[in-house]
Amino acid sequence: MYKAGIVSYYGLSVINNFAEYVSINKYMKKAMQKTLFEPQDTLEIRCSEFNSYEKDKIWWKEENIDQPTPRFKNN
């Protein structure tokens, strides 16, 4: 698409990441700040230093409000 001159967006899901319990992860916070408040013609997207898995998802329940999403080193 880039070579064809088509503008595209590849990036984070803002609502999904704001919705995490405890705090938004640092990688997404930095990506949001750069995308929304530091406009550039192109933005290099680097791999995150960590990852999490669907099986470790923290469900929206009152008893989970203080439970952070598990993070694992991204090798």
N, CA, C and O atoms as a Maestro MAE file, in Angstrom:
{
 s_m_m2io_version
 :::
 2.0.0
}

f_m_ct {
 s_m_title
 :::
 protein
 m_atom[300] {
  # First column is atom index #
  i_m_mmod_type
  r_m_x_coord
  r_m_y_coord
  r_m_z_coord
  i_m_residue_number
  s_m_chain_name
  s_m_pdb_residue_name
  s_m_pdb_atom_name
  i_m_atomic_number
  :::
  1 25 0.822 -1.187 0.000 1 A "MET " " N  " 7
  2 3 0.000 0.000 0.000 1 A "MET " " CA " 6
  3 2 0.874 1.261 0.000 1 A "MET " " C  " 6
  4 15 0.551 2.249 -0.660 1 A "MET " " O  " 8
  5 25 1.981 1.215 0.746 2 A "TYR " " N  " 7
  6 3 2.869 2.374 0.811 2 A "TYR " " CA " 6
  7 2 3.416 2.716 -0.570 2 A "TYR " " C  " 6
  8 15 3.421 3.880 -0.971 2 A "TYR " " O  " 8
  9 25 3.876 1.700 -1.294 3 A "LYS " " N  " 7
  10 3 4.438 1.930 -2.630 3 A "LYS " " CA " 6
  11 2 3.394 2.459 -3.605 3 A "LYS " " C  " 6
  12 15 3.727 3.149 -4.568 3 A "LYS " " O  " 8
  13 25 2.132 2.131 -3.351 4 A "ALA " " N  " 7
  14 3 1.044 2.613 -4.211 4 A "ALA " " CA " 6
  15 2 0.582 4.011 -3.804 4 A "ALA " " C  " 6
  16 15 -0.294 4.590 -4.447 4 A "ALA " " O  " 8
  17 25 1.169 4.552 -2.738 5 A "GLY " " N  " 7
  18 3 0.798 5.890 -2.285 5 A "GLY " " CA " 6
  19 2 -0.469 5.936 -1.447 5 A "GLY " " C  " 6
  20 15 -1.056 7.001 -1.255 5 A "GLY " " O  " 8
  21 25 -0.885 4.791 -0.953 6 A "ILE " " N  " 7
  22 3 -2.103 4.719 -0.146 6 A "ILE " " CA " 6
  23 2 -1.749 4.938 1.325 6 A "ILE " " C  " 6
  24 15 -0.881 4.256 1.870 6 A "ILE " " O  " 8
  25 25 -2.420 5.884 1.953 7 A "VAL " " N  " 7
  26 3 -2.195 6.144 3.374 7 A "VAL " " CA " 6
  27 2 -2.916 5.070 4.170 7 A "VAL " " C  " 6
  28 15 -4.080 4.770 3.905 7 A "VAL " " O  " 8
  29 25 -2.229 4.493 5.139 8 A "SER " " N  " 7
  30 3 -2.840 3.448 5.948 8 A "SER " " CA " 6
  31 2 -2.509 3.666 7.417 8 A "SER " " C  " 6
  32 15 -1.640 4.467 7.761 8 A "SER " " O  " 8
  33 25 -3.203 2.952 8.260 9 A "TYR " " N  " 7
  34 3 -2.957 3.015 9.688 9 A "TYR " " CA " 6
  35 2 -2.733 1.610 10.192 9 A "TYR " " C  " 6
  36 15 -3.541 0.714 9.949 9 A "TYR " " O  " 8
  37 25 -1.650 1.424 10.882 10 A "TYR " " N  " 7
  38 3 -1.351 0.163 11.529 10 A "TYR " " CA " 6
  39 2 -0.920 0.517 12.932 10 A "TYR " " C  " 6
  40 15 0.101 1.177 13.122 10 A "TYR " " O  " 8
  41 25 -1.667 0.096 13.895 11 A "GLY " " N  " 7
  42 3 -1.261 0.471 15.239 11 A "GLY " " CA " 6
  43 2 -2.179 -0.079 16.305 11 A "GLY " " C  " 6
  44 15 -2.861 -1.088 16.126 11 A "GLY " " O  " 8
  45 25 -2.168 0.610 17.401 12 A "LEU " " N  " 7
  46 3 -2.814 0.148 18.602 12 A "LEU " " CA " 6
  47 2 -4.319 0.345 18.615 12 A "LEU " " C  " 6
  48 15 -4.870 1.169 17.885 12 A "LEU " " O  " 8
  49 25 -4.947 -0.417 19.447 13 A "SER " " N  " 7
  50 3 -6.377 -0.274 19.707 13 A "SER " " CA " 6
  51 2 -6.503 0.536 20.983 13 A "SER " " C  " 6
  52 15 -6.306 0.006 22.076 13 A "SER " " O  " 8
  53 25 -6.825 1.790 20.859 14 A "VAL " " N  " 7
  54 3 -6.813 2.710 22.002 14 A "VAL " " CA " 6
  55 2 -7.756 2.256 23.112 14 A "VAL " " C  " 6
  56 15 -7.334 2.146 24.264 14 A "VAL " " O  " 8
  57 25 -8.996 1.996 22.800 15 A "ILE " " N  " 7
  58 3 -9.959 1.629 23.838 15 A "ILE " " CA " 6
  59 2 -9.552 0.334 24.538 15 A "ILE " " C  " 6
  60 15 -9.635 0.240 25.763 15 A "ILE " " O  " 8
  61 25 -9.121 -0.643 23.783 16 A "ASN " " N  " 7
  62 3 -8.711 -1.912 24.368 16 A "ASN " " CA " 6
  63 2 -7.590 -1.717 25.389 16 A "ASN " " C  " 6
  64 15 -7.600 -2.354 26.442 16 A "ASN " " O  " 8
  65 25 -6.635 -0.854 25.094 17 A "ASN " " N  " 7
  66 3 -5.497 -0.675 26.003 17 A "ASN " " CA " 6
  67 2 -5.812 0.233 27.179 17 A "ASN " " C  " 6
  68 15 -5.258 0.042 28.261 17 A "ASN " " O  " 8
  69 25 -6.680 1.209 26.999 18 A "PHE " " N  " 7
  70 3 -7.113 2.023 28.134 18 A "PHE " " CA " 6
  71 2 -7.942 1.196 29.107 18 A "PHE " " C  " 6
  72 15 -8.036 1.535 30.287 18 A "PHE " " O  " 8
  73 25 -8.536 0.128 28.627 19 A "ALA " " N  " 7
  74 3 -9.439 -0.678 29.436 19 A "ALA " " CA " 6
  75 2 -8.725 -1.680 30.339 19 A "ALA " " C  " 6
  76 15 -9.388 -2.413 31.072 19 A "ALA " " O  " 8
  77 25 -7.413 -1.732 30.309 20 A "GLU " " N  " 7
  78 3 -6.704 -2.684 31.165 20 A "GLU " " CA " 6
  79 2 -6.774 -2.246 32.622 20 A "GLU " " C  " 6
  80 15 -6.715 -1.057 32.936 20 A "GLU " " O  " 8
  81 25 -6.900 -3.227 33.495 21 A "TYR " " N  " 7
  82 3 -6.859 -2.932 34.926 21 A "TYR " " CA " 6
  83 2 -5.467 -2.486 35.345 21 A "TYR " " C  " 6
  84 15 -4.487 -2.791 34.664 21 A "TYR " " O  " 8
  85 25 -5.373 -1.789 36.424 22 A "VAL " " N  " 7
  86 3 -4.163 -1.291 37.078 22 A "VAL " " CA " 6
  87 2 -3.517 -0.165 36.281 22 A "VAL " " C  " 6
  88 15 -3.522 0.978 36.739 22 A "VAL " " O  " 8
  89 25 -2.965 -0.445 35.110 23 A "SER " " N  " 7
  90 3 -2.384 0.625 34.292 23 A "SER " " CA " 6
  91 2 -2.182 0.150 32.862 23 A "SER " " C  " 6
  92 15 -2.091 -1.047 32.590 23 A "SER " " O  " 8
  93 25 -2.115 1.107 31.968 24 A "ILE " " N  " 7
  94 3 -1.828 0.806 30.573 24 A "ILE " " CA " 6
  95 2 -0.353 0.409 30.473 24 A "ILE " " C  " 6
  96 15 0.480 0.969 31.185 24 A "ILE " " O  " 8
  97 25 -0.021 -0.537 29.610 25 A "ASN " " N  " 7
  98 3 1.382 -0.952 29.534 25 A "ASN " " CA " 6
  99 2 2.237 0.136 28.867 25 A "ASN " " C  " 6
  100 15 1.742 0.911 28.048 25 A "ASN " " O  " 8
  101 25 3.502 0.183 29.222 26 A "LYS " " N  " 7
  102 3 4.409 1.252 28.786 26 A "LYS " " CA " 6
  103 2 4.571 1.311 27.271 26 A "LYS " " C  " 6
  104 15 4.655 2.397 26.699 26 A "LYS " " O  " 8
  105 25 4.615 0.153 26.620 27 A "TYR " " N  " 7
  106 3 4.782 0.111 25.165 27 A "TYR " " CA " 6
  107 2 3.611 0.810 24.474 27 A "TYR " " C  " 6
  108 15 3.812 1.638 23.585 27 A "TYR " " O  " 8
  109 25 2.394 0.473 24.884 28 A "MET " " N  " 7
  110 3 1.211 1.078 24.275 28 A "MET " " CA " 6
  111 2 1.087 2.562 24.624 28 A "MET " " C  " 6
  112 15 0.683 3.370 23.787 28 A "MET " " O  " 8
  113 25 1.431 2.910 25.841 29 A "LYS " " N  " 7
  114 3 1.357 4.317 26.245 29 A "LYS " " CA " 6
  115 2 2.282 5.159 25.362 29 A "LYS " " C  " 6
  116 15 1.893 6.224 24.882 29 A "LYS " " O  " 8
  117 25 3.501 4.673 25.153 30 A "LYS " " N  " 7
  118 3 4.466 5.396 24.312 30 A "LYS " " CA " 6
  119 2 3.965 5.476 22.865 30 A "LYS " " C  " 6
  120 15 4.071 6.523 22.227 30 A "LYS " " O  " 8
  121 25 3.420 4.368 22.349 31 A "ALA " " N  " 7
  122 3 2.900 4.348 20.978 31 A "ALA " " CA " 6
  123 2 1.743 5.326 20.819 31 A "ALA " " C  " 6
  124 15 1.653 6.018 19.805 31 A "ALA " " O  " 8
  125 25 0.857 5.390 21.811 32 A "MET " " N  " 7
  126 3 -0.266 6.335 21.754 32 A "MET " " CA " 6
  127 2 0.215 7.777 21.768 32 A "MET " " C  " 6
  128 15 -0.265 8.607 20.997 32 A "MET " " O  " 8
  129 25 1.159 8.070 22.643 33 A "GLN " " N  " 7
  130 3 1.692 9.432 22.717 33 A "GLN " " CA " 6
  131 2 2.307 9.845 21.390 33 A "GLN " " C  " 6
  132 15 2.040 10.943 20.900 33 A "GLN " " O  " 8
  133 25 3.121 8.986 20.805 34 A "LYS " " N  " 7
  134 3 3.759 9.315 19.529 34 A "LYS " " CA " 6
  135 2 2.736 9.473 18.408 34 A "LYS " " C  " 6
  136 15 2.812 10.412 17.617 34 A "LYS " " O  " 8
  137 25 1.773 8.543 18.346 35 A "THR " " N  " 7
  138 3 0.782 8.565 17.270 35 A "THR " " CA " 6
  139 2 -0.156 9.763 17.375 35 A "THR " " C  " 6
  140 15 -0.419 10.432 16.376 35 A "THR " " O  " 8
  141 25 -0.654 10.035 18.558 36 A "LEU " " N  " 7
  142 3 -1.675 11.068 18.723 36 A "LEU " " CA " 6
  143 2 -1.124 12.474 18.953 36 A "LEU " " C  " 6
  144 15 -1.758 13.455 18.565 36 A "LEU " " O  " 8
  145 25 0.053 12.583 19.582 37 A "PHE " " N  " 7
  146 3 0.536 13.902 19.989 37 A "PHE " " CA " 6
  147 2 1.865 14.323 19.367 37 A "PHE " " C  " 6
  148 15 2.315 15.447 19.591 37 A "PHE " " O  " 8
  149 25 2.498 13.453 18.596 38 A "GLU " " N  " 7
  150 3 3.758 13.777 17.920 38 A "GLU " " CA " 6
  151 2 3.672 13.337 16.463 38 A "GLU " " C  " 6
  152 15 4.408 12.445 16.043 38 A "GLU " " O  " 8
  153 25 2.779 13.954 15.687 39 A "PRO " " N  " 7
  154 3 2.561 13.509 14.298 39 A "PRO " " CA " 6
  155 2 3.845 13.517 13.468 39 A "PRO " " C  " 6
  156 15 4.665 14.430 13.568 39 A "PRO " " O  " 8
  157 25 3.996 12.485 12.654 40 A "GLN " " N  " 7
  158 3 5.138 12.337 11.757 40 A "GLN " " CA " 6
  159 2 4.635 11.747 10.448 40 A "GLN " " C  " 6
  160 15 3.560 11.150 10.406 40 A "GLN " " O  " 8
  161 25 5.401 11.911 9.392 41 A "ASP " " N  " 7
  162 3 5.027 11.302 8.120 41 A "ASP " " CA " 6
  163 2 5.050 9.779 8.210 41 A "ASP " " C  " 6
  164 15 4.171 9.099 7.681 41 A "ASP " " O  " 8
  165 25 6.065 9.260 8.887 42 A "THR " " N  " 7
  166 3 6.158 7.819 9.108 42 A "THR " " CA " 6
  167 2 6.540 7.597 10.570 42 A "THR " " C  " 6
  168 15 7.147 8.459 11.205 42 A "THR " " O  " 8
  169 25 6.186 6.461 11.073 43 A "LEU " " N  " 7
  170 3 6.492 6.131 12.463 43 A "LEU " " CA " 6
  171 2 7.021 4.705 12.504 43 A "LEU " " C  " 6
  172 15 6.335 3.763 12.109 43 A "LEU " " O  " 8
  173 25 8.236 4.561 12.982 44 A "GLU " " N  " 7
  174 3 8.836 3.239 13.092 44 A "GLU " " CA " 6
  175 2 8.167 2.482 14.239 44 A "GLU " " C  " 6
  176 15 8.046 3.006 15.346 44 A "GLU " " O  " 8
  177 25 7.744 1.280 13.976 45 A "ILE " " N  " 7
  178 3 7.105 0.456 14.990 45 A "ILE " " CA " 6
  179 2 8.083 -0.634 15.390 45 A "ILE " " C  " 6
  180 15 8.365 -1.545 14.611 45 A "ILE " " O  " 8
  181 25 8.593 -0.537 16.596 46 A "ARG " " N  " 7
  182 3 9.538 -1.532 17.105 46 A "ARG " " CA " 6
  183 2 8.789 -2.597 17.903 46 A "ARG " " C  " 6
  184 15 7.693 -2.350 18.405 46 A "ARG " " O  " 8
  185 25 9.379 -3.762 18.014 47 A "CYS " " N  " 7
  186 3 8.779 -4.828 18.811 47 A "CYS " " CA " 6
  187 2 8.735 -4.431 20.278 47 A "CYS " " C  " 6
  188 15 9.617 -3.735 20.780 47 A "CYS " " O  " 8
  189 25 7.705 -4.881 20.938 48 A "SER " " N  " 7
  190 3 7.593 -4.667 22.371 48 A "SER " " CA " 6
  191 2 8.621 -5.538 23.087 48 A "SER " " C  " 6
  192 15 9.004 -6.594 22.584 48 A "SER " " O  " 8
  193 25 9.066 -5.094 24.256 49 A "GLU " " N  " 7
  194 3 10.013 -5.873 25.045 49 A "GLU " " CA " 6
  195 2 9.313 -6.990 25.812 49 A "GLU " " C  " 6
  196 15 9.973 -7.844 26.403 49 A "GLU " " O  " 8
  197 25 7.989 -6.989 25.808 50 A "PHE " " N  " 7
  198 3 7.235 -7.995 26.536 50 A "PHE " " CA " 6
  199 2 6.021 -8.416 25.720 50 A "PHE " " C  " 6
  200 15 5.685 -7.796 24.711 50 A "PHE " " O  " 8
  201 25 5.384 -9.459 26.167 51 A "ASN " " N  " 7
  202 3 4.123 -9.875 25.548 51 A "ASN " " CA " 6
  203 2 3.215 -10.458 26.617 51 A "ASN " " C  " 6
  204 15 3.643 -10.728 27.739 51 A "ASN " " O  " 8
  205 25 1.972 -10.646 26.255 52 A "SER " " N  " 7
  206 3 1.014 -11.328 27.115 52 A "SER " " CA " 6
  207 2 0.185 -12.222 26.210 52 A "SER " " C  " 6
  208 15 0.173 -12.053 24.991 52 A "SER " " O  " 8
  209 25 -0.496 -13.157 26.809 53 A "TYR " " N  " 7
  210 3 -1.214 -14.154 26.027 53 A "TYR " " CA " 6
  211 2 -2.704 -14.106 26.335 53 A "TYR " " C  " 6
  212 15 -3.112 -13.712 27.428 53 A "TYR " " O  " 8
  213 25 -3.507 -14.510 25.365 54 A "GLU " " N  " 7
  214 3 -4.961 -14.510 25.540 54 A "GLU " " CA " 6
  215 2 -5.372 -15.330 26.765 54 A "GLU " " C  " 6
  216 15 -6.305 -14.955 27.476 54 A "GLU " " O  " 8
  217 25 -4.686 -16.441 27.012 55 A "LYS " " N  " 7
  218 3 -5.039 -17.288 28.149 55 A "LYS " " CA " 6
  219 2 -4.806 -16.580 29.486 55 A "LYS " " C  " 6
  220 15 -5.347 -17.005 30.507 55 A "LYS " " O  " 8
  221 25 -4.007 -15.502 29.494 56 A "ASP " " N  " 7
  222 3 -3.719 -14.750 30.716 56 A "ASP " " CA " 6
  223 2 -4.577 -13.500 30.858 56 A "ASP " " C  " 6
  224 15 -4.327 -12.663 31.725 56 A "ASP " " O  " 8
  225 25 -5.578 -13.377 30.015 57 A "LYS " " N  " 7
  226 3 -6.451 -12.204 30.028 57 A "LYS " " CA " 6
  227 2 -7.104 -12.027 31.404 57 A "LYS " " C  " 6
  228 15 -7.535 -12.998 32.026 57 A "LYS " " O  " 8
  229 25 -7.171 -10.789 31.864 58 A "ILE " " N  " 7
  230 3 -7.839 -10.476 33.120 58 A "ILE " " CA " 6
  231 2 -9.247 -10.006 32.772 58 A "ILE " " C  " 6
  232 15 -9.418 -8.962 32.142 58 A "ILE " " O  " 8
  233 25 -10.249 -10.770 33.177 59 A "TRP " " N  " 7
  234 3 -11.627 -10.456 32.831 59 A "TRP " " CA " 6
  235 2 -12.167 -9.314 33.677 59 A "TRP " " C  " 6
  236 15 -11.771 -9.137 34.829 59 A "TRP " " O  " 8
  237 25 -13.078 -8.539 33.091 60 A "TRP " " N  " 7
  238 3 -13.713 -7.414 33.773 60 A "TRP " " CA " 6
  239 2 -14.663 -7.929 34.835 60 A "TRP " " C  " 6
  240 15 -15.817 -8.255 34.554 60 A "TRP " " O  " 8
  241 25 -14.166 -7.998 36.048 61 A "LYS " " N  " 7
  242 3 -14.959 -8.389 37.211 61 A "LYS " " CA " 6
  243 2 -14.469 -7.542 38.377 61 A "LYS " " C  " 6
  244 15 -13.295 -7.178 38.440 61 A "LYS " " O  " 8
  245 25 -15.349 -7.240 39.271 62 A "GLU " " N  " 7
  246 3 -14.995 -6.403 40.418 62 A "GLU " " CA " 6
  247 2 -13.805 -6.966 41.194 62 A "GLU " " C  " 6
  248 15 -12.940 -6.211 41.637 62 A "GLU " " O  " 8
  249 25 -13.758 -8.293 41.359 63 A "GLU " " N  " 7
  250 3 -12.664 -8.891 42.144 63 A "GLU " " CA " 6
  251 2 -11.305 -8.812 41.431 63 A "GLU " " C  " 6
  252 15 -10.279 -9.072 42.061 63 A "GLU " " O  " 8
  253 25 -11.269 -8.463 40.147 64 A "ASN " " N  " 7
  254 3 -10.009 -8.372 39.393 64 A "ASN " " CA " 6
  255 2 -9.453 -6.956 39.286 64 A "ASN " " C  " 6
  256 15 -8.432 -6.749 38.631 64 A "ASN " " O  " 8
  257 25 -10.095 -5.990 39.909 65 A "ILE " " N  " 7
  258 3 -9.755 -4.583 39.688 65 A "ILE " " CA " 6
  259 2 -8.288 -4.238 40.008 65 A "ILE " " C  " 6
  260 15 -7.734 -3.320 39.403 65 A "ILE " " O  " 8
  261 25 -7.664 -4.944 40.932 66 A "ASP " " N  " 7
  262 3 -6.266 -4.663 41.291 66 A "ASP " " CA " 6
  263 2 -5.289 -5.687 40.729 66 A "ASP " " C  " 6
  264 15 -4.133 -5.736 41.150 66 A "ASP " " O  " 8
  265 25 -5.735 -6.497 39.790 67 A "GLN " " N  " 7
  266 3 -4.889 -7.552 39.237 67 A "GLN " " CA " 6
  267 2 -4.338 -7.122 37.873 67 A "GLN " " C  " 6
  268 15 -5.104 -6.987 36.920 67 A "GLN " " O  " 8
  269 25 -3.026 -6.906 37.765 68 A "PRO " " N  " 7
  270 3 -2.447 -6.507 36.474 68 A "PRO " " CA " 6
  271 2 -2.358 -7.670 35.498 68 A "PRO " " C  " 6
  272 15 -2.310 -8.830 35.909 68 A "PRO " " O  " 8
  273 25 -2.336 -7.362 34.215 69 A "THR " " N  " 7
  274 3 -2.149 -8.379 33.187 69 A "THR " " CA " 6
  275 2 -0.722 -8.910 33.264 69 A "THR " " C  " 6
  276 15 0.218 -8.116 33.308 69 A "THR " " O  " 8
  277 25 -0.531 -10.227 33.281 70 A "PRO " " N  " 7
  278 3 0.832 -10.784 33.308 70 A "PRO " " CA " 6
  279 2 1.616 -10.375 32.065 70 A "PRO " " C  " 6
  280 15 1.063 -10.354 30.966 70 A "PRO " " O  " 8
  281 25 2.869 -10.056 32.225 71 A "ARG " " N  " 7
  282 3 3.757 -9.685 31.118 71 A "ARG " " CA " 6
  283 2 4.946 -10.648 31.111 71 A "ARG " " C  " 6
  284 15 5.479 -11.004 32.162 71 A "ARG " " O  " 8
  285 25 5.347 -11.058 29.919 72 A "PHE " " N  " 7
  286 3 6.461 -11.992 29.775 72 A "PHE " " CA " 6
  287 2 7.493 -11.398 28.823 72 A "PHE " " C  " 6
  288 15 7.135 -10.751 27.839 72 A "PHE " " O  " 8
  289 25 8.758 -11.615 29.111 73 A "LYS " " N  " 7
  290 3 9.832 -11.092 28.269 73 A "LYS " " CA " 6
  291 2 9.671 -11.607 26.852 73 A "LYS " " C  " 6
  292 15 9.481 -12.805 26.641 73 A "LYS " " O  " 8
  293 25 9.747 -10.707 25.876 74 A "ASN " " N  " 7
  294 3 9.605 -11.053 24.474 74 A "ASN " " CA " 6
  295 2 10.980 -11.444 23.931 74 A "ASN " " C  " 6
  296 15 11.840 -10.590 23.720 74 A "ASN " " O  " 8
  297 25 11.171 -12.719 23.712 75 A "ASN " " N  " 7
  298 3 12.466 -13.214 23.199 75 A "ASN " " CA " 6
  299 2 12.429 -13.288 21.691 75 A "ASN " " C  " 6
  300 15 13.416 -13.679 21.068 75 A "ASN " " O  " 8
  :::
 }
 m_bond[299] {
  # First column is bond index #
  i_m_from
  i_m_to
  i_m_order
  :::
  1 1 2 1
  2 2 3 1
  3 3 4 2
  4 3 5 1
  5 5 6 1
  6 6 7 1
  7 7 8 2
  8 7 9 1
  9 9 10 1
  10 10 11 1
  11 11 12 2
  12 11 13 1
  13 13 14 1
  14 14 15 1
  15 15 16 2
  16 15 17 1
  17 17 18 1
  18 18 19 1
  19 19 20 2
  20 19 21 1
  21 21 22 1
  22 22 23 1
  23 23 24 2
  24 23 25 1
  25 25 26 1
  26 26 27 1
  27 27 28 2
  28 27 29 1
  29 29 30 1
  30 30 31 1
  31 31 32 2
  32 31 33 1
  33 33 34 1
  34 34 35 1
  35 35 36 2
  36 35 37 1
  37 37 38 1
  38 38 39 1
  39 39 40 2
  40 39 41 1
  41 41 42 1
  42 42 43 1
  43 43 44 2
  44 43 45 1
  45 45 46 1
  46 46 47 1
  47 47 48 2
  48 47 49 1
  49 49 50 1
  50 50 51 1
  51 51 52 2
  52 51 53 1
  53 53 54 1
  54 54 55 1
  55 55 56 2
  56 55 57 1
  57 57 58 1
  58 58 59 1
  59 59 60 2
  60 59 61 1
  61 61 62 1
  62 62 63 1
  63 63 64 2
  64 63 65 1
  65 65 66 1
  66 66 67 1
  67 67 68 2
  68 67 69 1
  69 69 70 1
  70 70 71 1
  71 71 72 2
  72 71 73 1
  73 73 74 1
  74 74 75 1
  75 75 76 2
  76 75 77 1
  77 77 78 1
  78 78 79 1
  79 79 80 2
  80 79 81 1
  81 81 82 1
  82 82 83 1
  83 83 84 2
  84 83 85 1
  85 85 86 1
  86 86 87 1
  87 87 88 2
  88 87 89 1
  89 89 90 1
  90 90 91 1
  91 91 92 2
  92 91 93 1
  93 93 94 1
  94 94 95 1
  95 95 96 2
  96 95 97 1
  97 97 98 1
  98 98 99 1
  99 99 100 2
  100 99 101 1
  101 101 102 1
  102 102 103 1
  103 103 104 2
  104 103 105 1
  105 105 106 1
  106 106 107 1
  107 107 108 2
  108 107 109 1
  109 109 110 1
  110 110 111 1
  111 111 112 2
  112 111 113 1
  113 113 114 1
  114 114 115 1
  115 115 116 2
  116 115 117 1
  117 117 118 1
  118 118 119 1
  119 119 120 2
  120 119 121 1
  121 121 122 1
  122 122 123 1
  123 123 124 2
  124 123 125 1
  125 125 126 1
  126 126 127 1
  127 127 128 2
  128 127 129 1
  129 129 130 1
  130 130 131 1
  131 131 132 2
  132 131 133 1
  133 133 134 1
  134 134 135 1
  135 135 136 2
  136 135 137 1
  137 137 138 1
  138 138 139 1
  139 139 140 2
  140 139 141 1
  141 141 142 1
  142 142 143 1
  143 143 144 2
  144 143 145 1
  145 145 146 1
  146 146 147 1
  147 147 148 2
  148 147 149 1
  149 149 150 1
  150 150 151 1
  151 151 152 2
  152 151 153 1
  153 153 154 1
  154 154 155 1
  155 155 156 2
  156 155 157 1
  157 157 158 1
  158 158 159 1
  159 159 160 2
  160 159 161 1
  161 161 162 1
  162 162 163 1
  163 163 164 2
  164 163 165 1
  165 165 166 1
  166 166 167 1
  167 167 168 2
  168 167 169 1
  169 169 170 1
  170 170 171 1
  171 171 172 2
  172 171 173 1
  173 173 174 1
  174 174 175 1
  175 175 176 2
  176 175 177 1
  177 177 178 1
  178 178 179 1
  179 179 180 2
  180 179 181 1
  181 181 182 1
  182 182 183 1
  183 183 184 2
  184 183 185 1
  185 185 186 1
  186 186 187 1
  187 187 188 2
  188 187 189 1
  189 189 190 1
  190 190 191 1
  191 191 192 2
  192 191 193 1
  193 193 194 1
  194 194 195 1
  195 195 196 2
  196 195 197 1
  197 197 198 1
  198 198 199 1
  199 199 200 2
  200 199 201 1
  201 201 202 1
  202 202 203 1
  203 203 204 2
  204 203 205 1
  205 205 206 1
  206 206 207 1
  207 207 208 2
  208 207 209 1
  209 209 210 1
  210 210 211 1
  211 211 212 2
  212 211 213 1
  213 213 214 1
  214 214 215 1
  215 215 216 2
  216 215 217 1
  217 217 218 1
  218 218 219 1
  219 219 220 2
  220 219 221 1
  221 221 222 1
  222 222 223 1
  223 223 224 2
  224 223 225 1
  225 225 226 1
  226 226 227 1
  227 227 228 2
  228 227 229 1
  229 229 230 1
  230 230 231 1
  231 231 232 2
  232 231 233 1
  233 233 234 1
  234 234 235 1
  235 235 236 2
  236 235 237 1
  237 237 238 1
  238 238 239 1
  239 239 240 2
  240 239 241 1
  241 241 242 1
  242 242 243 1
  243 243 244 2
  244 243 245 1
  245 245 246 1
  246 246 247 1
  247 247 248 2
  248 247 249 1
  249 249 250 1
  250 250 251 1
  251 251 252 2
  252 251 253 1
  253 253 254 1
  254 254 255 1
  255 255 256 2
  256 255 257 1
  257 257 258 1
  258 258 259 1
  259 259 260 2
  260 259 261 1
  261 261 262 1
  262 262 263 1
  263 263 264 2
  264 263 265 1
  265 265 266 1
  266 266 267 1
  267 267 268 2
  268 267 269 1
  269 269 270 1
  270 270 271 1
  271 271 272 2
  272 271 273 1
  273 273 274 1
  274 274 275 1
  275 275 276 2
  276 275 277 1
  277 277 278 1
  278 278 279 1
  279 279 280 2
  280 279 281 1
  281 281 282 1
  282 282 283 1
  283 283 284 2
  284 283 285 1
  285 285 286 1
  286 286 287 1
  287 287 288 2
  288 287 289 1
  289 289 290 1
  290 290 291 1
  291 291 292 2
  292 291 293 1
  293 293 294 1
  294 294 295 1
  295 295 296 2
  296 295 297 1
  297 297 298 1
  298 298 299 1
  299 299 300 2
  :::
 }
}
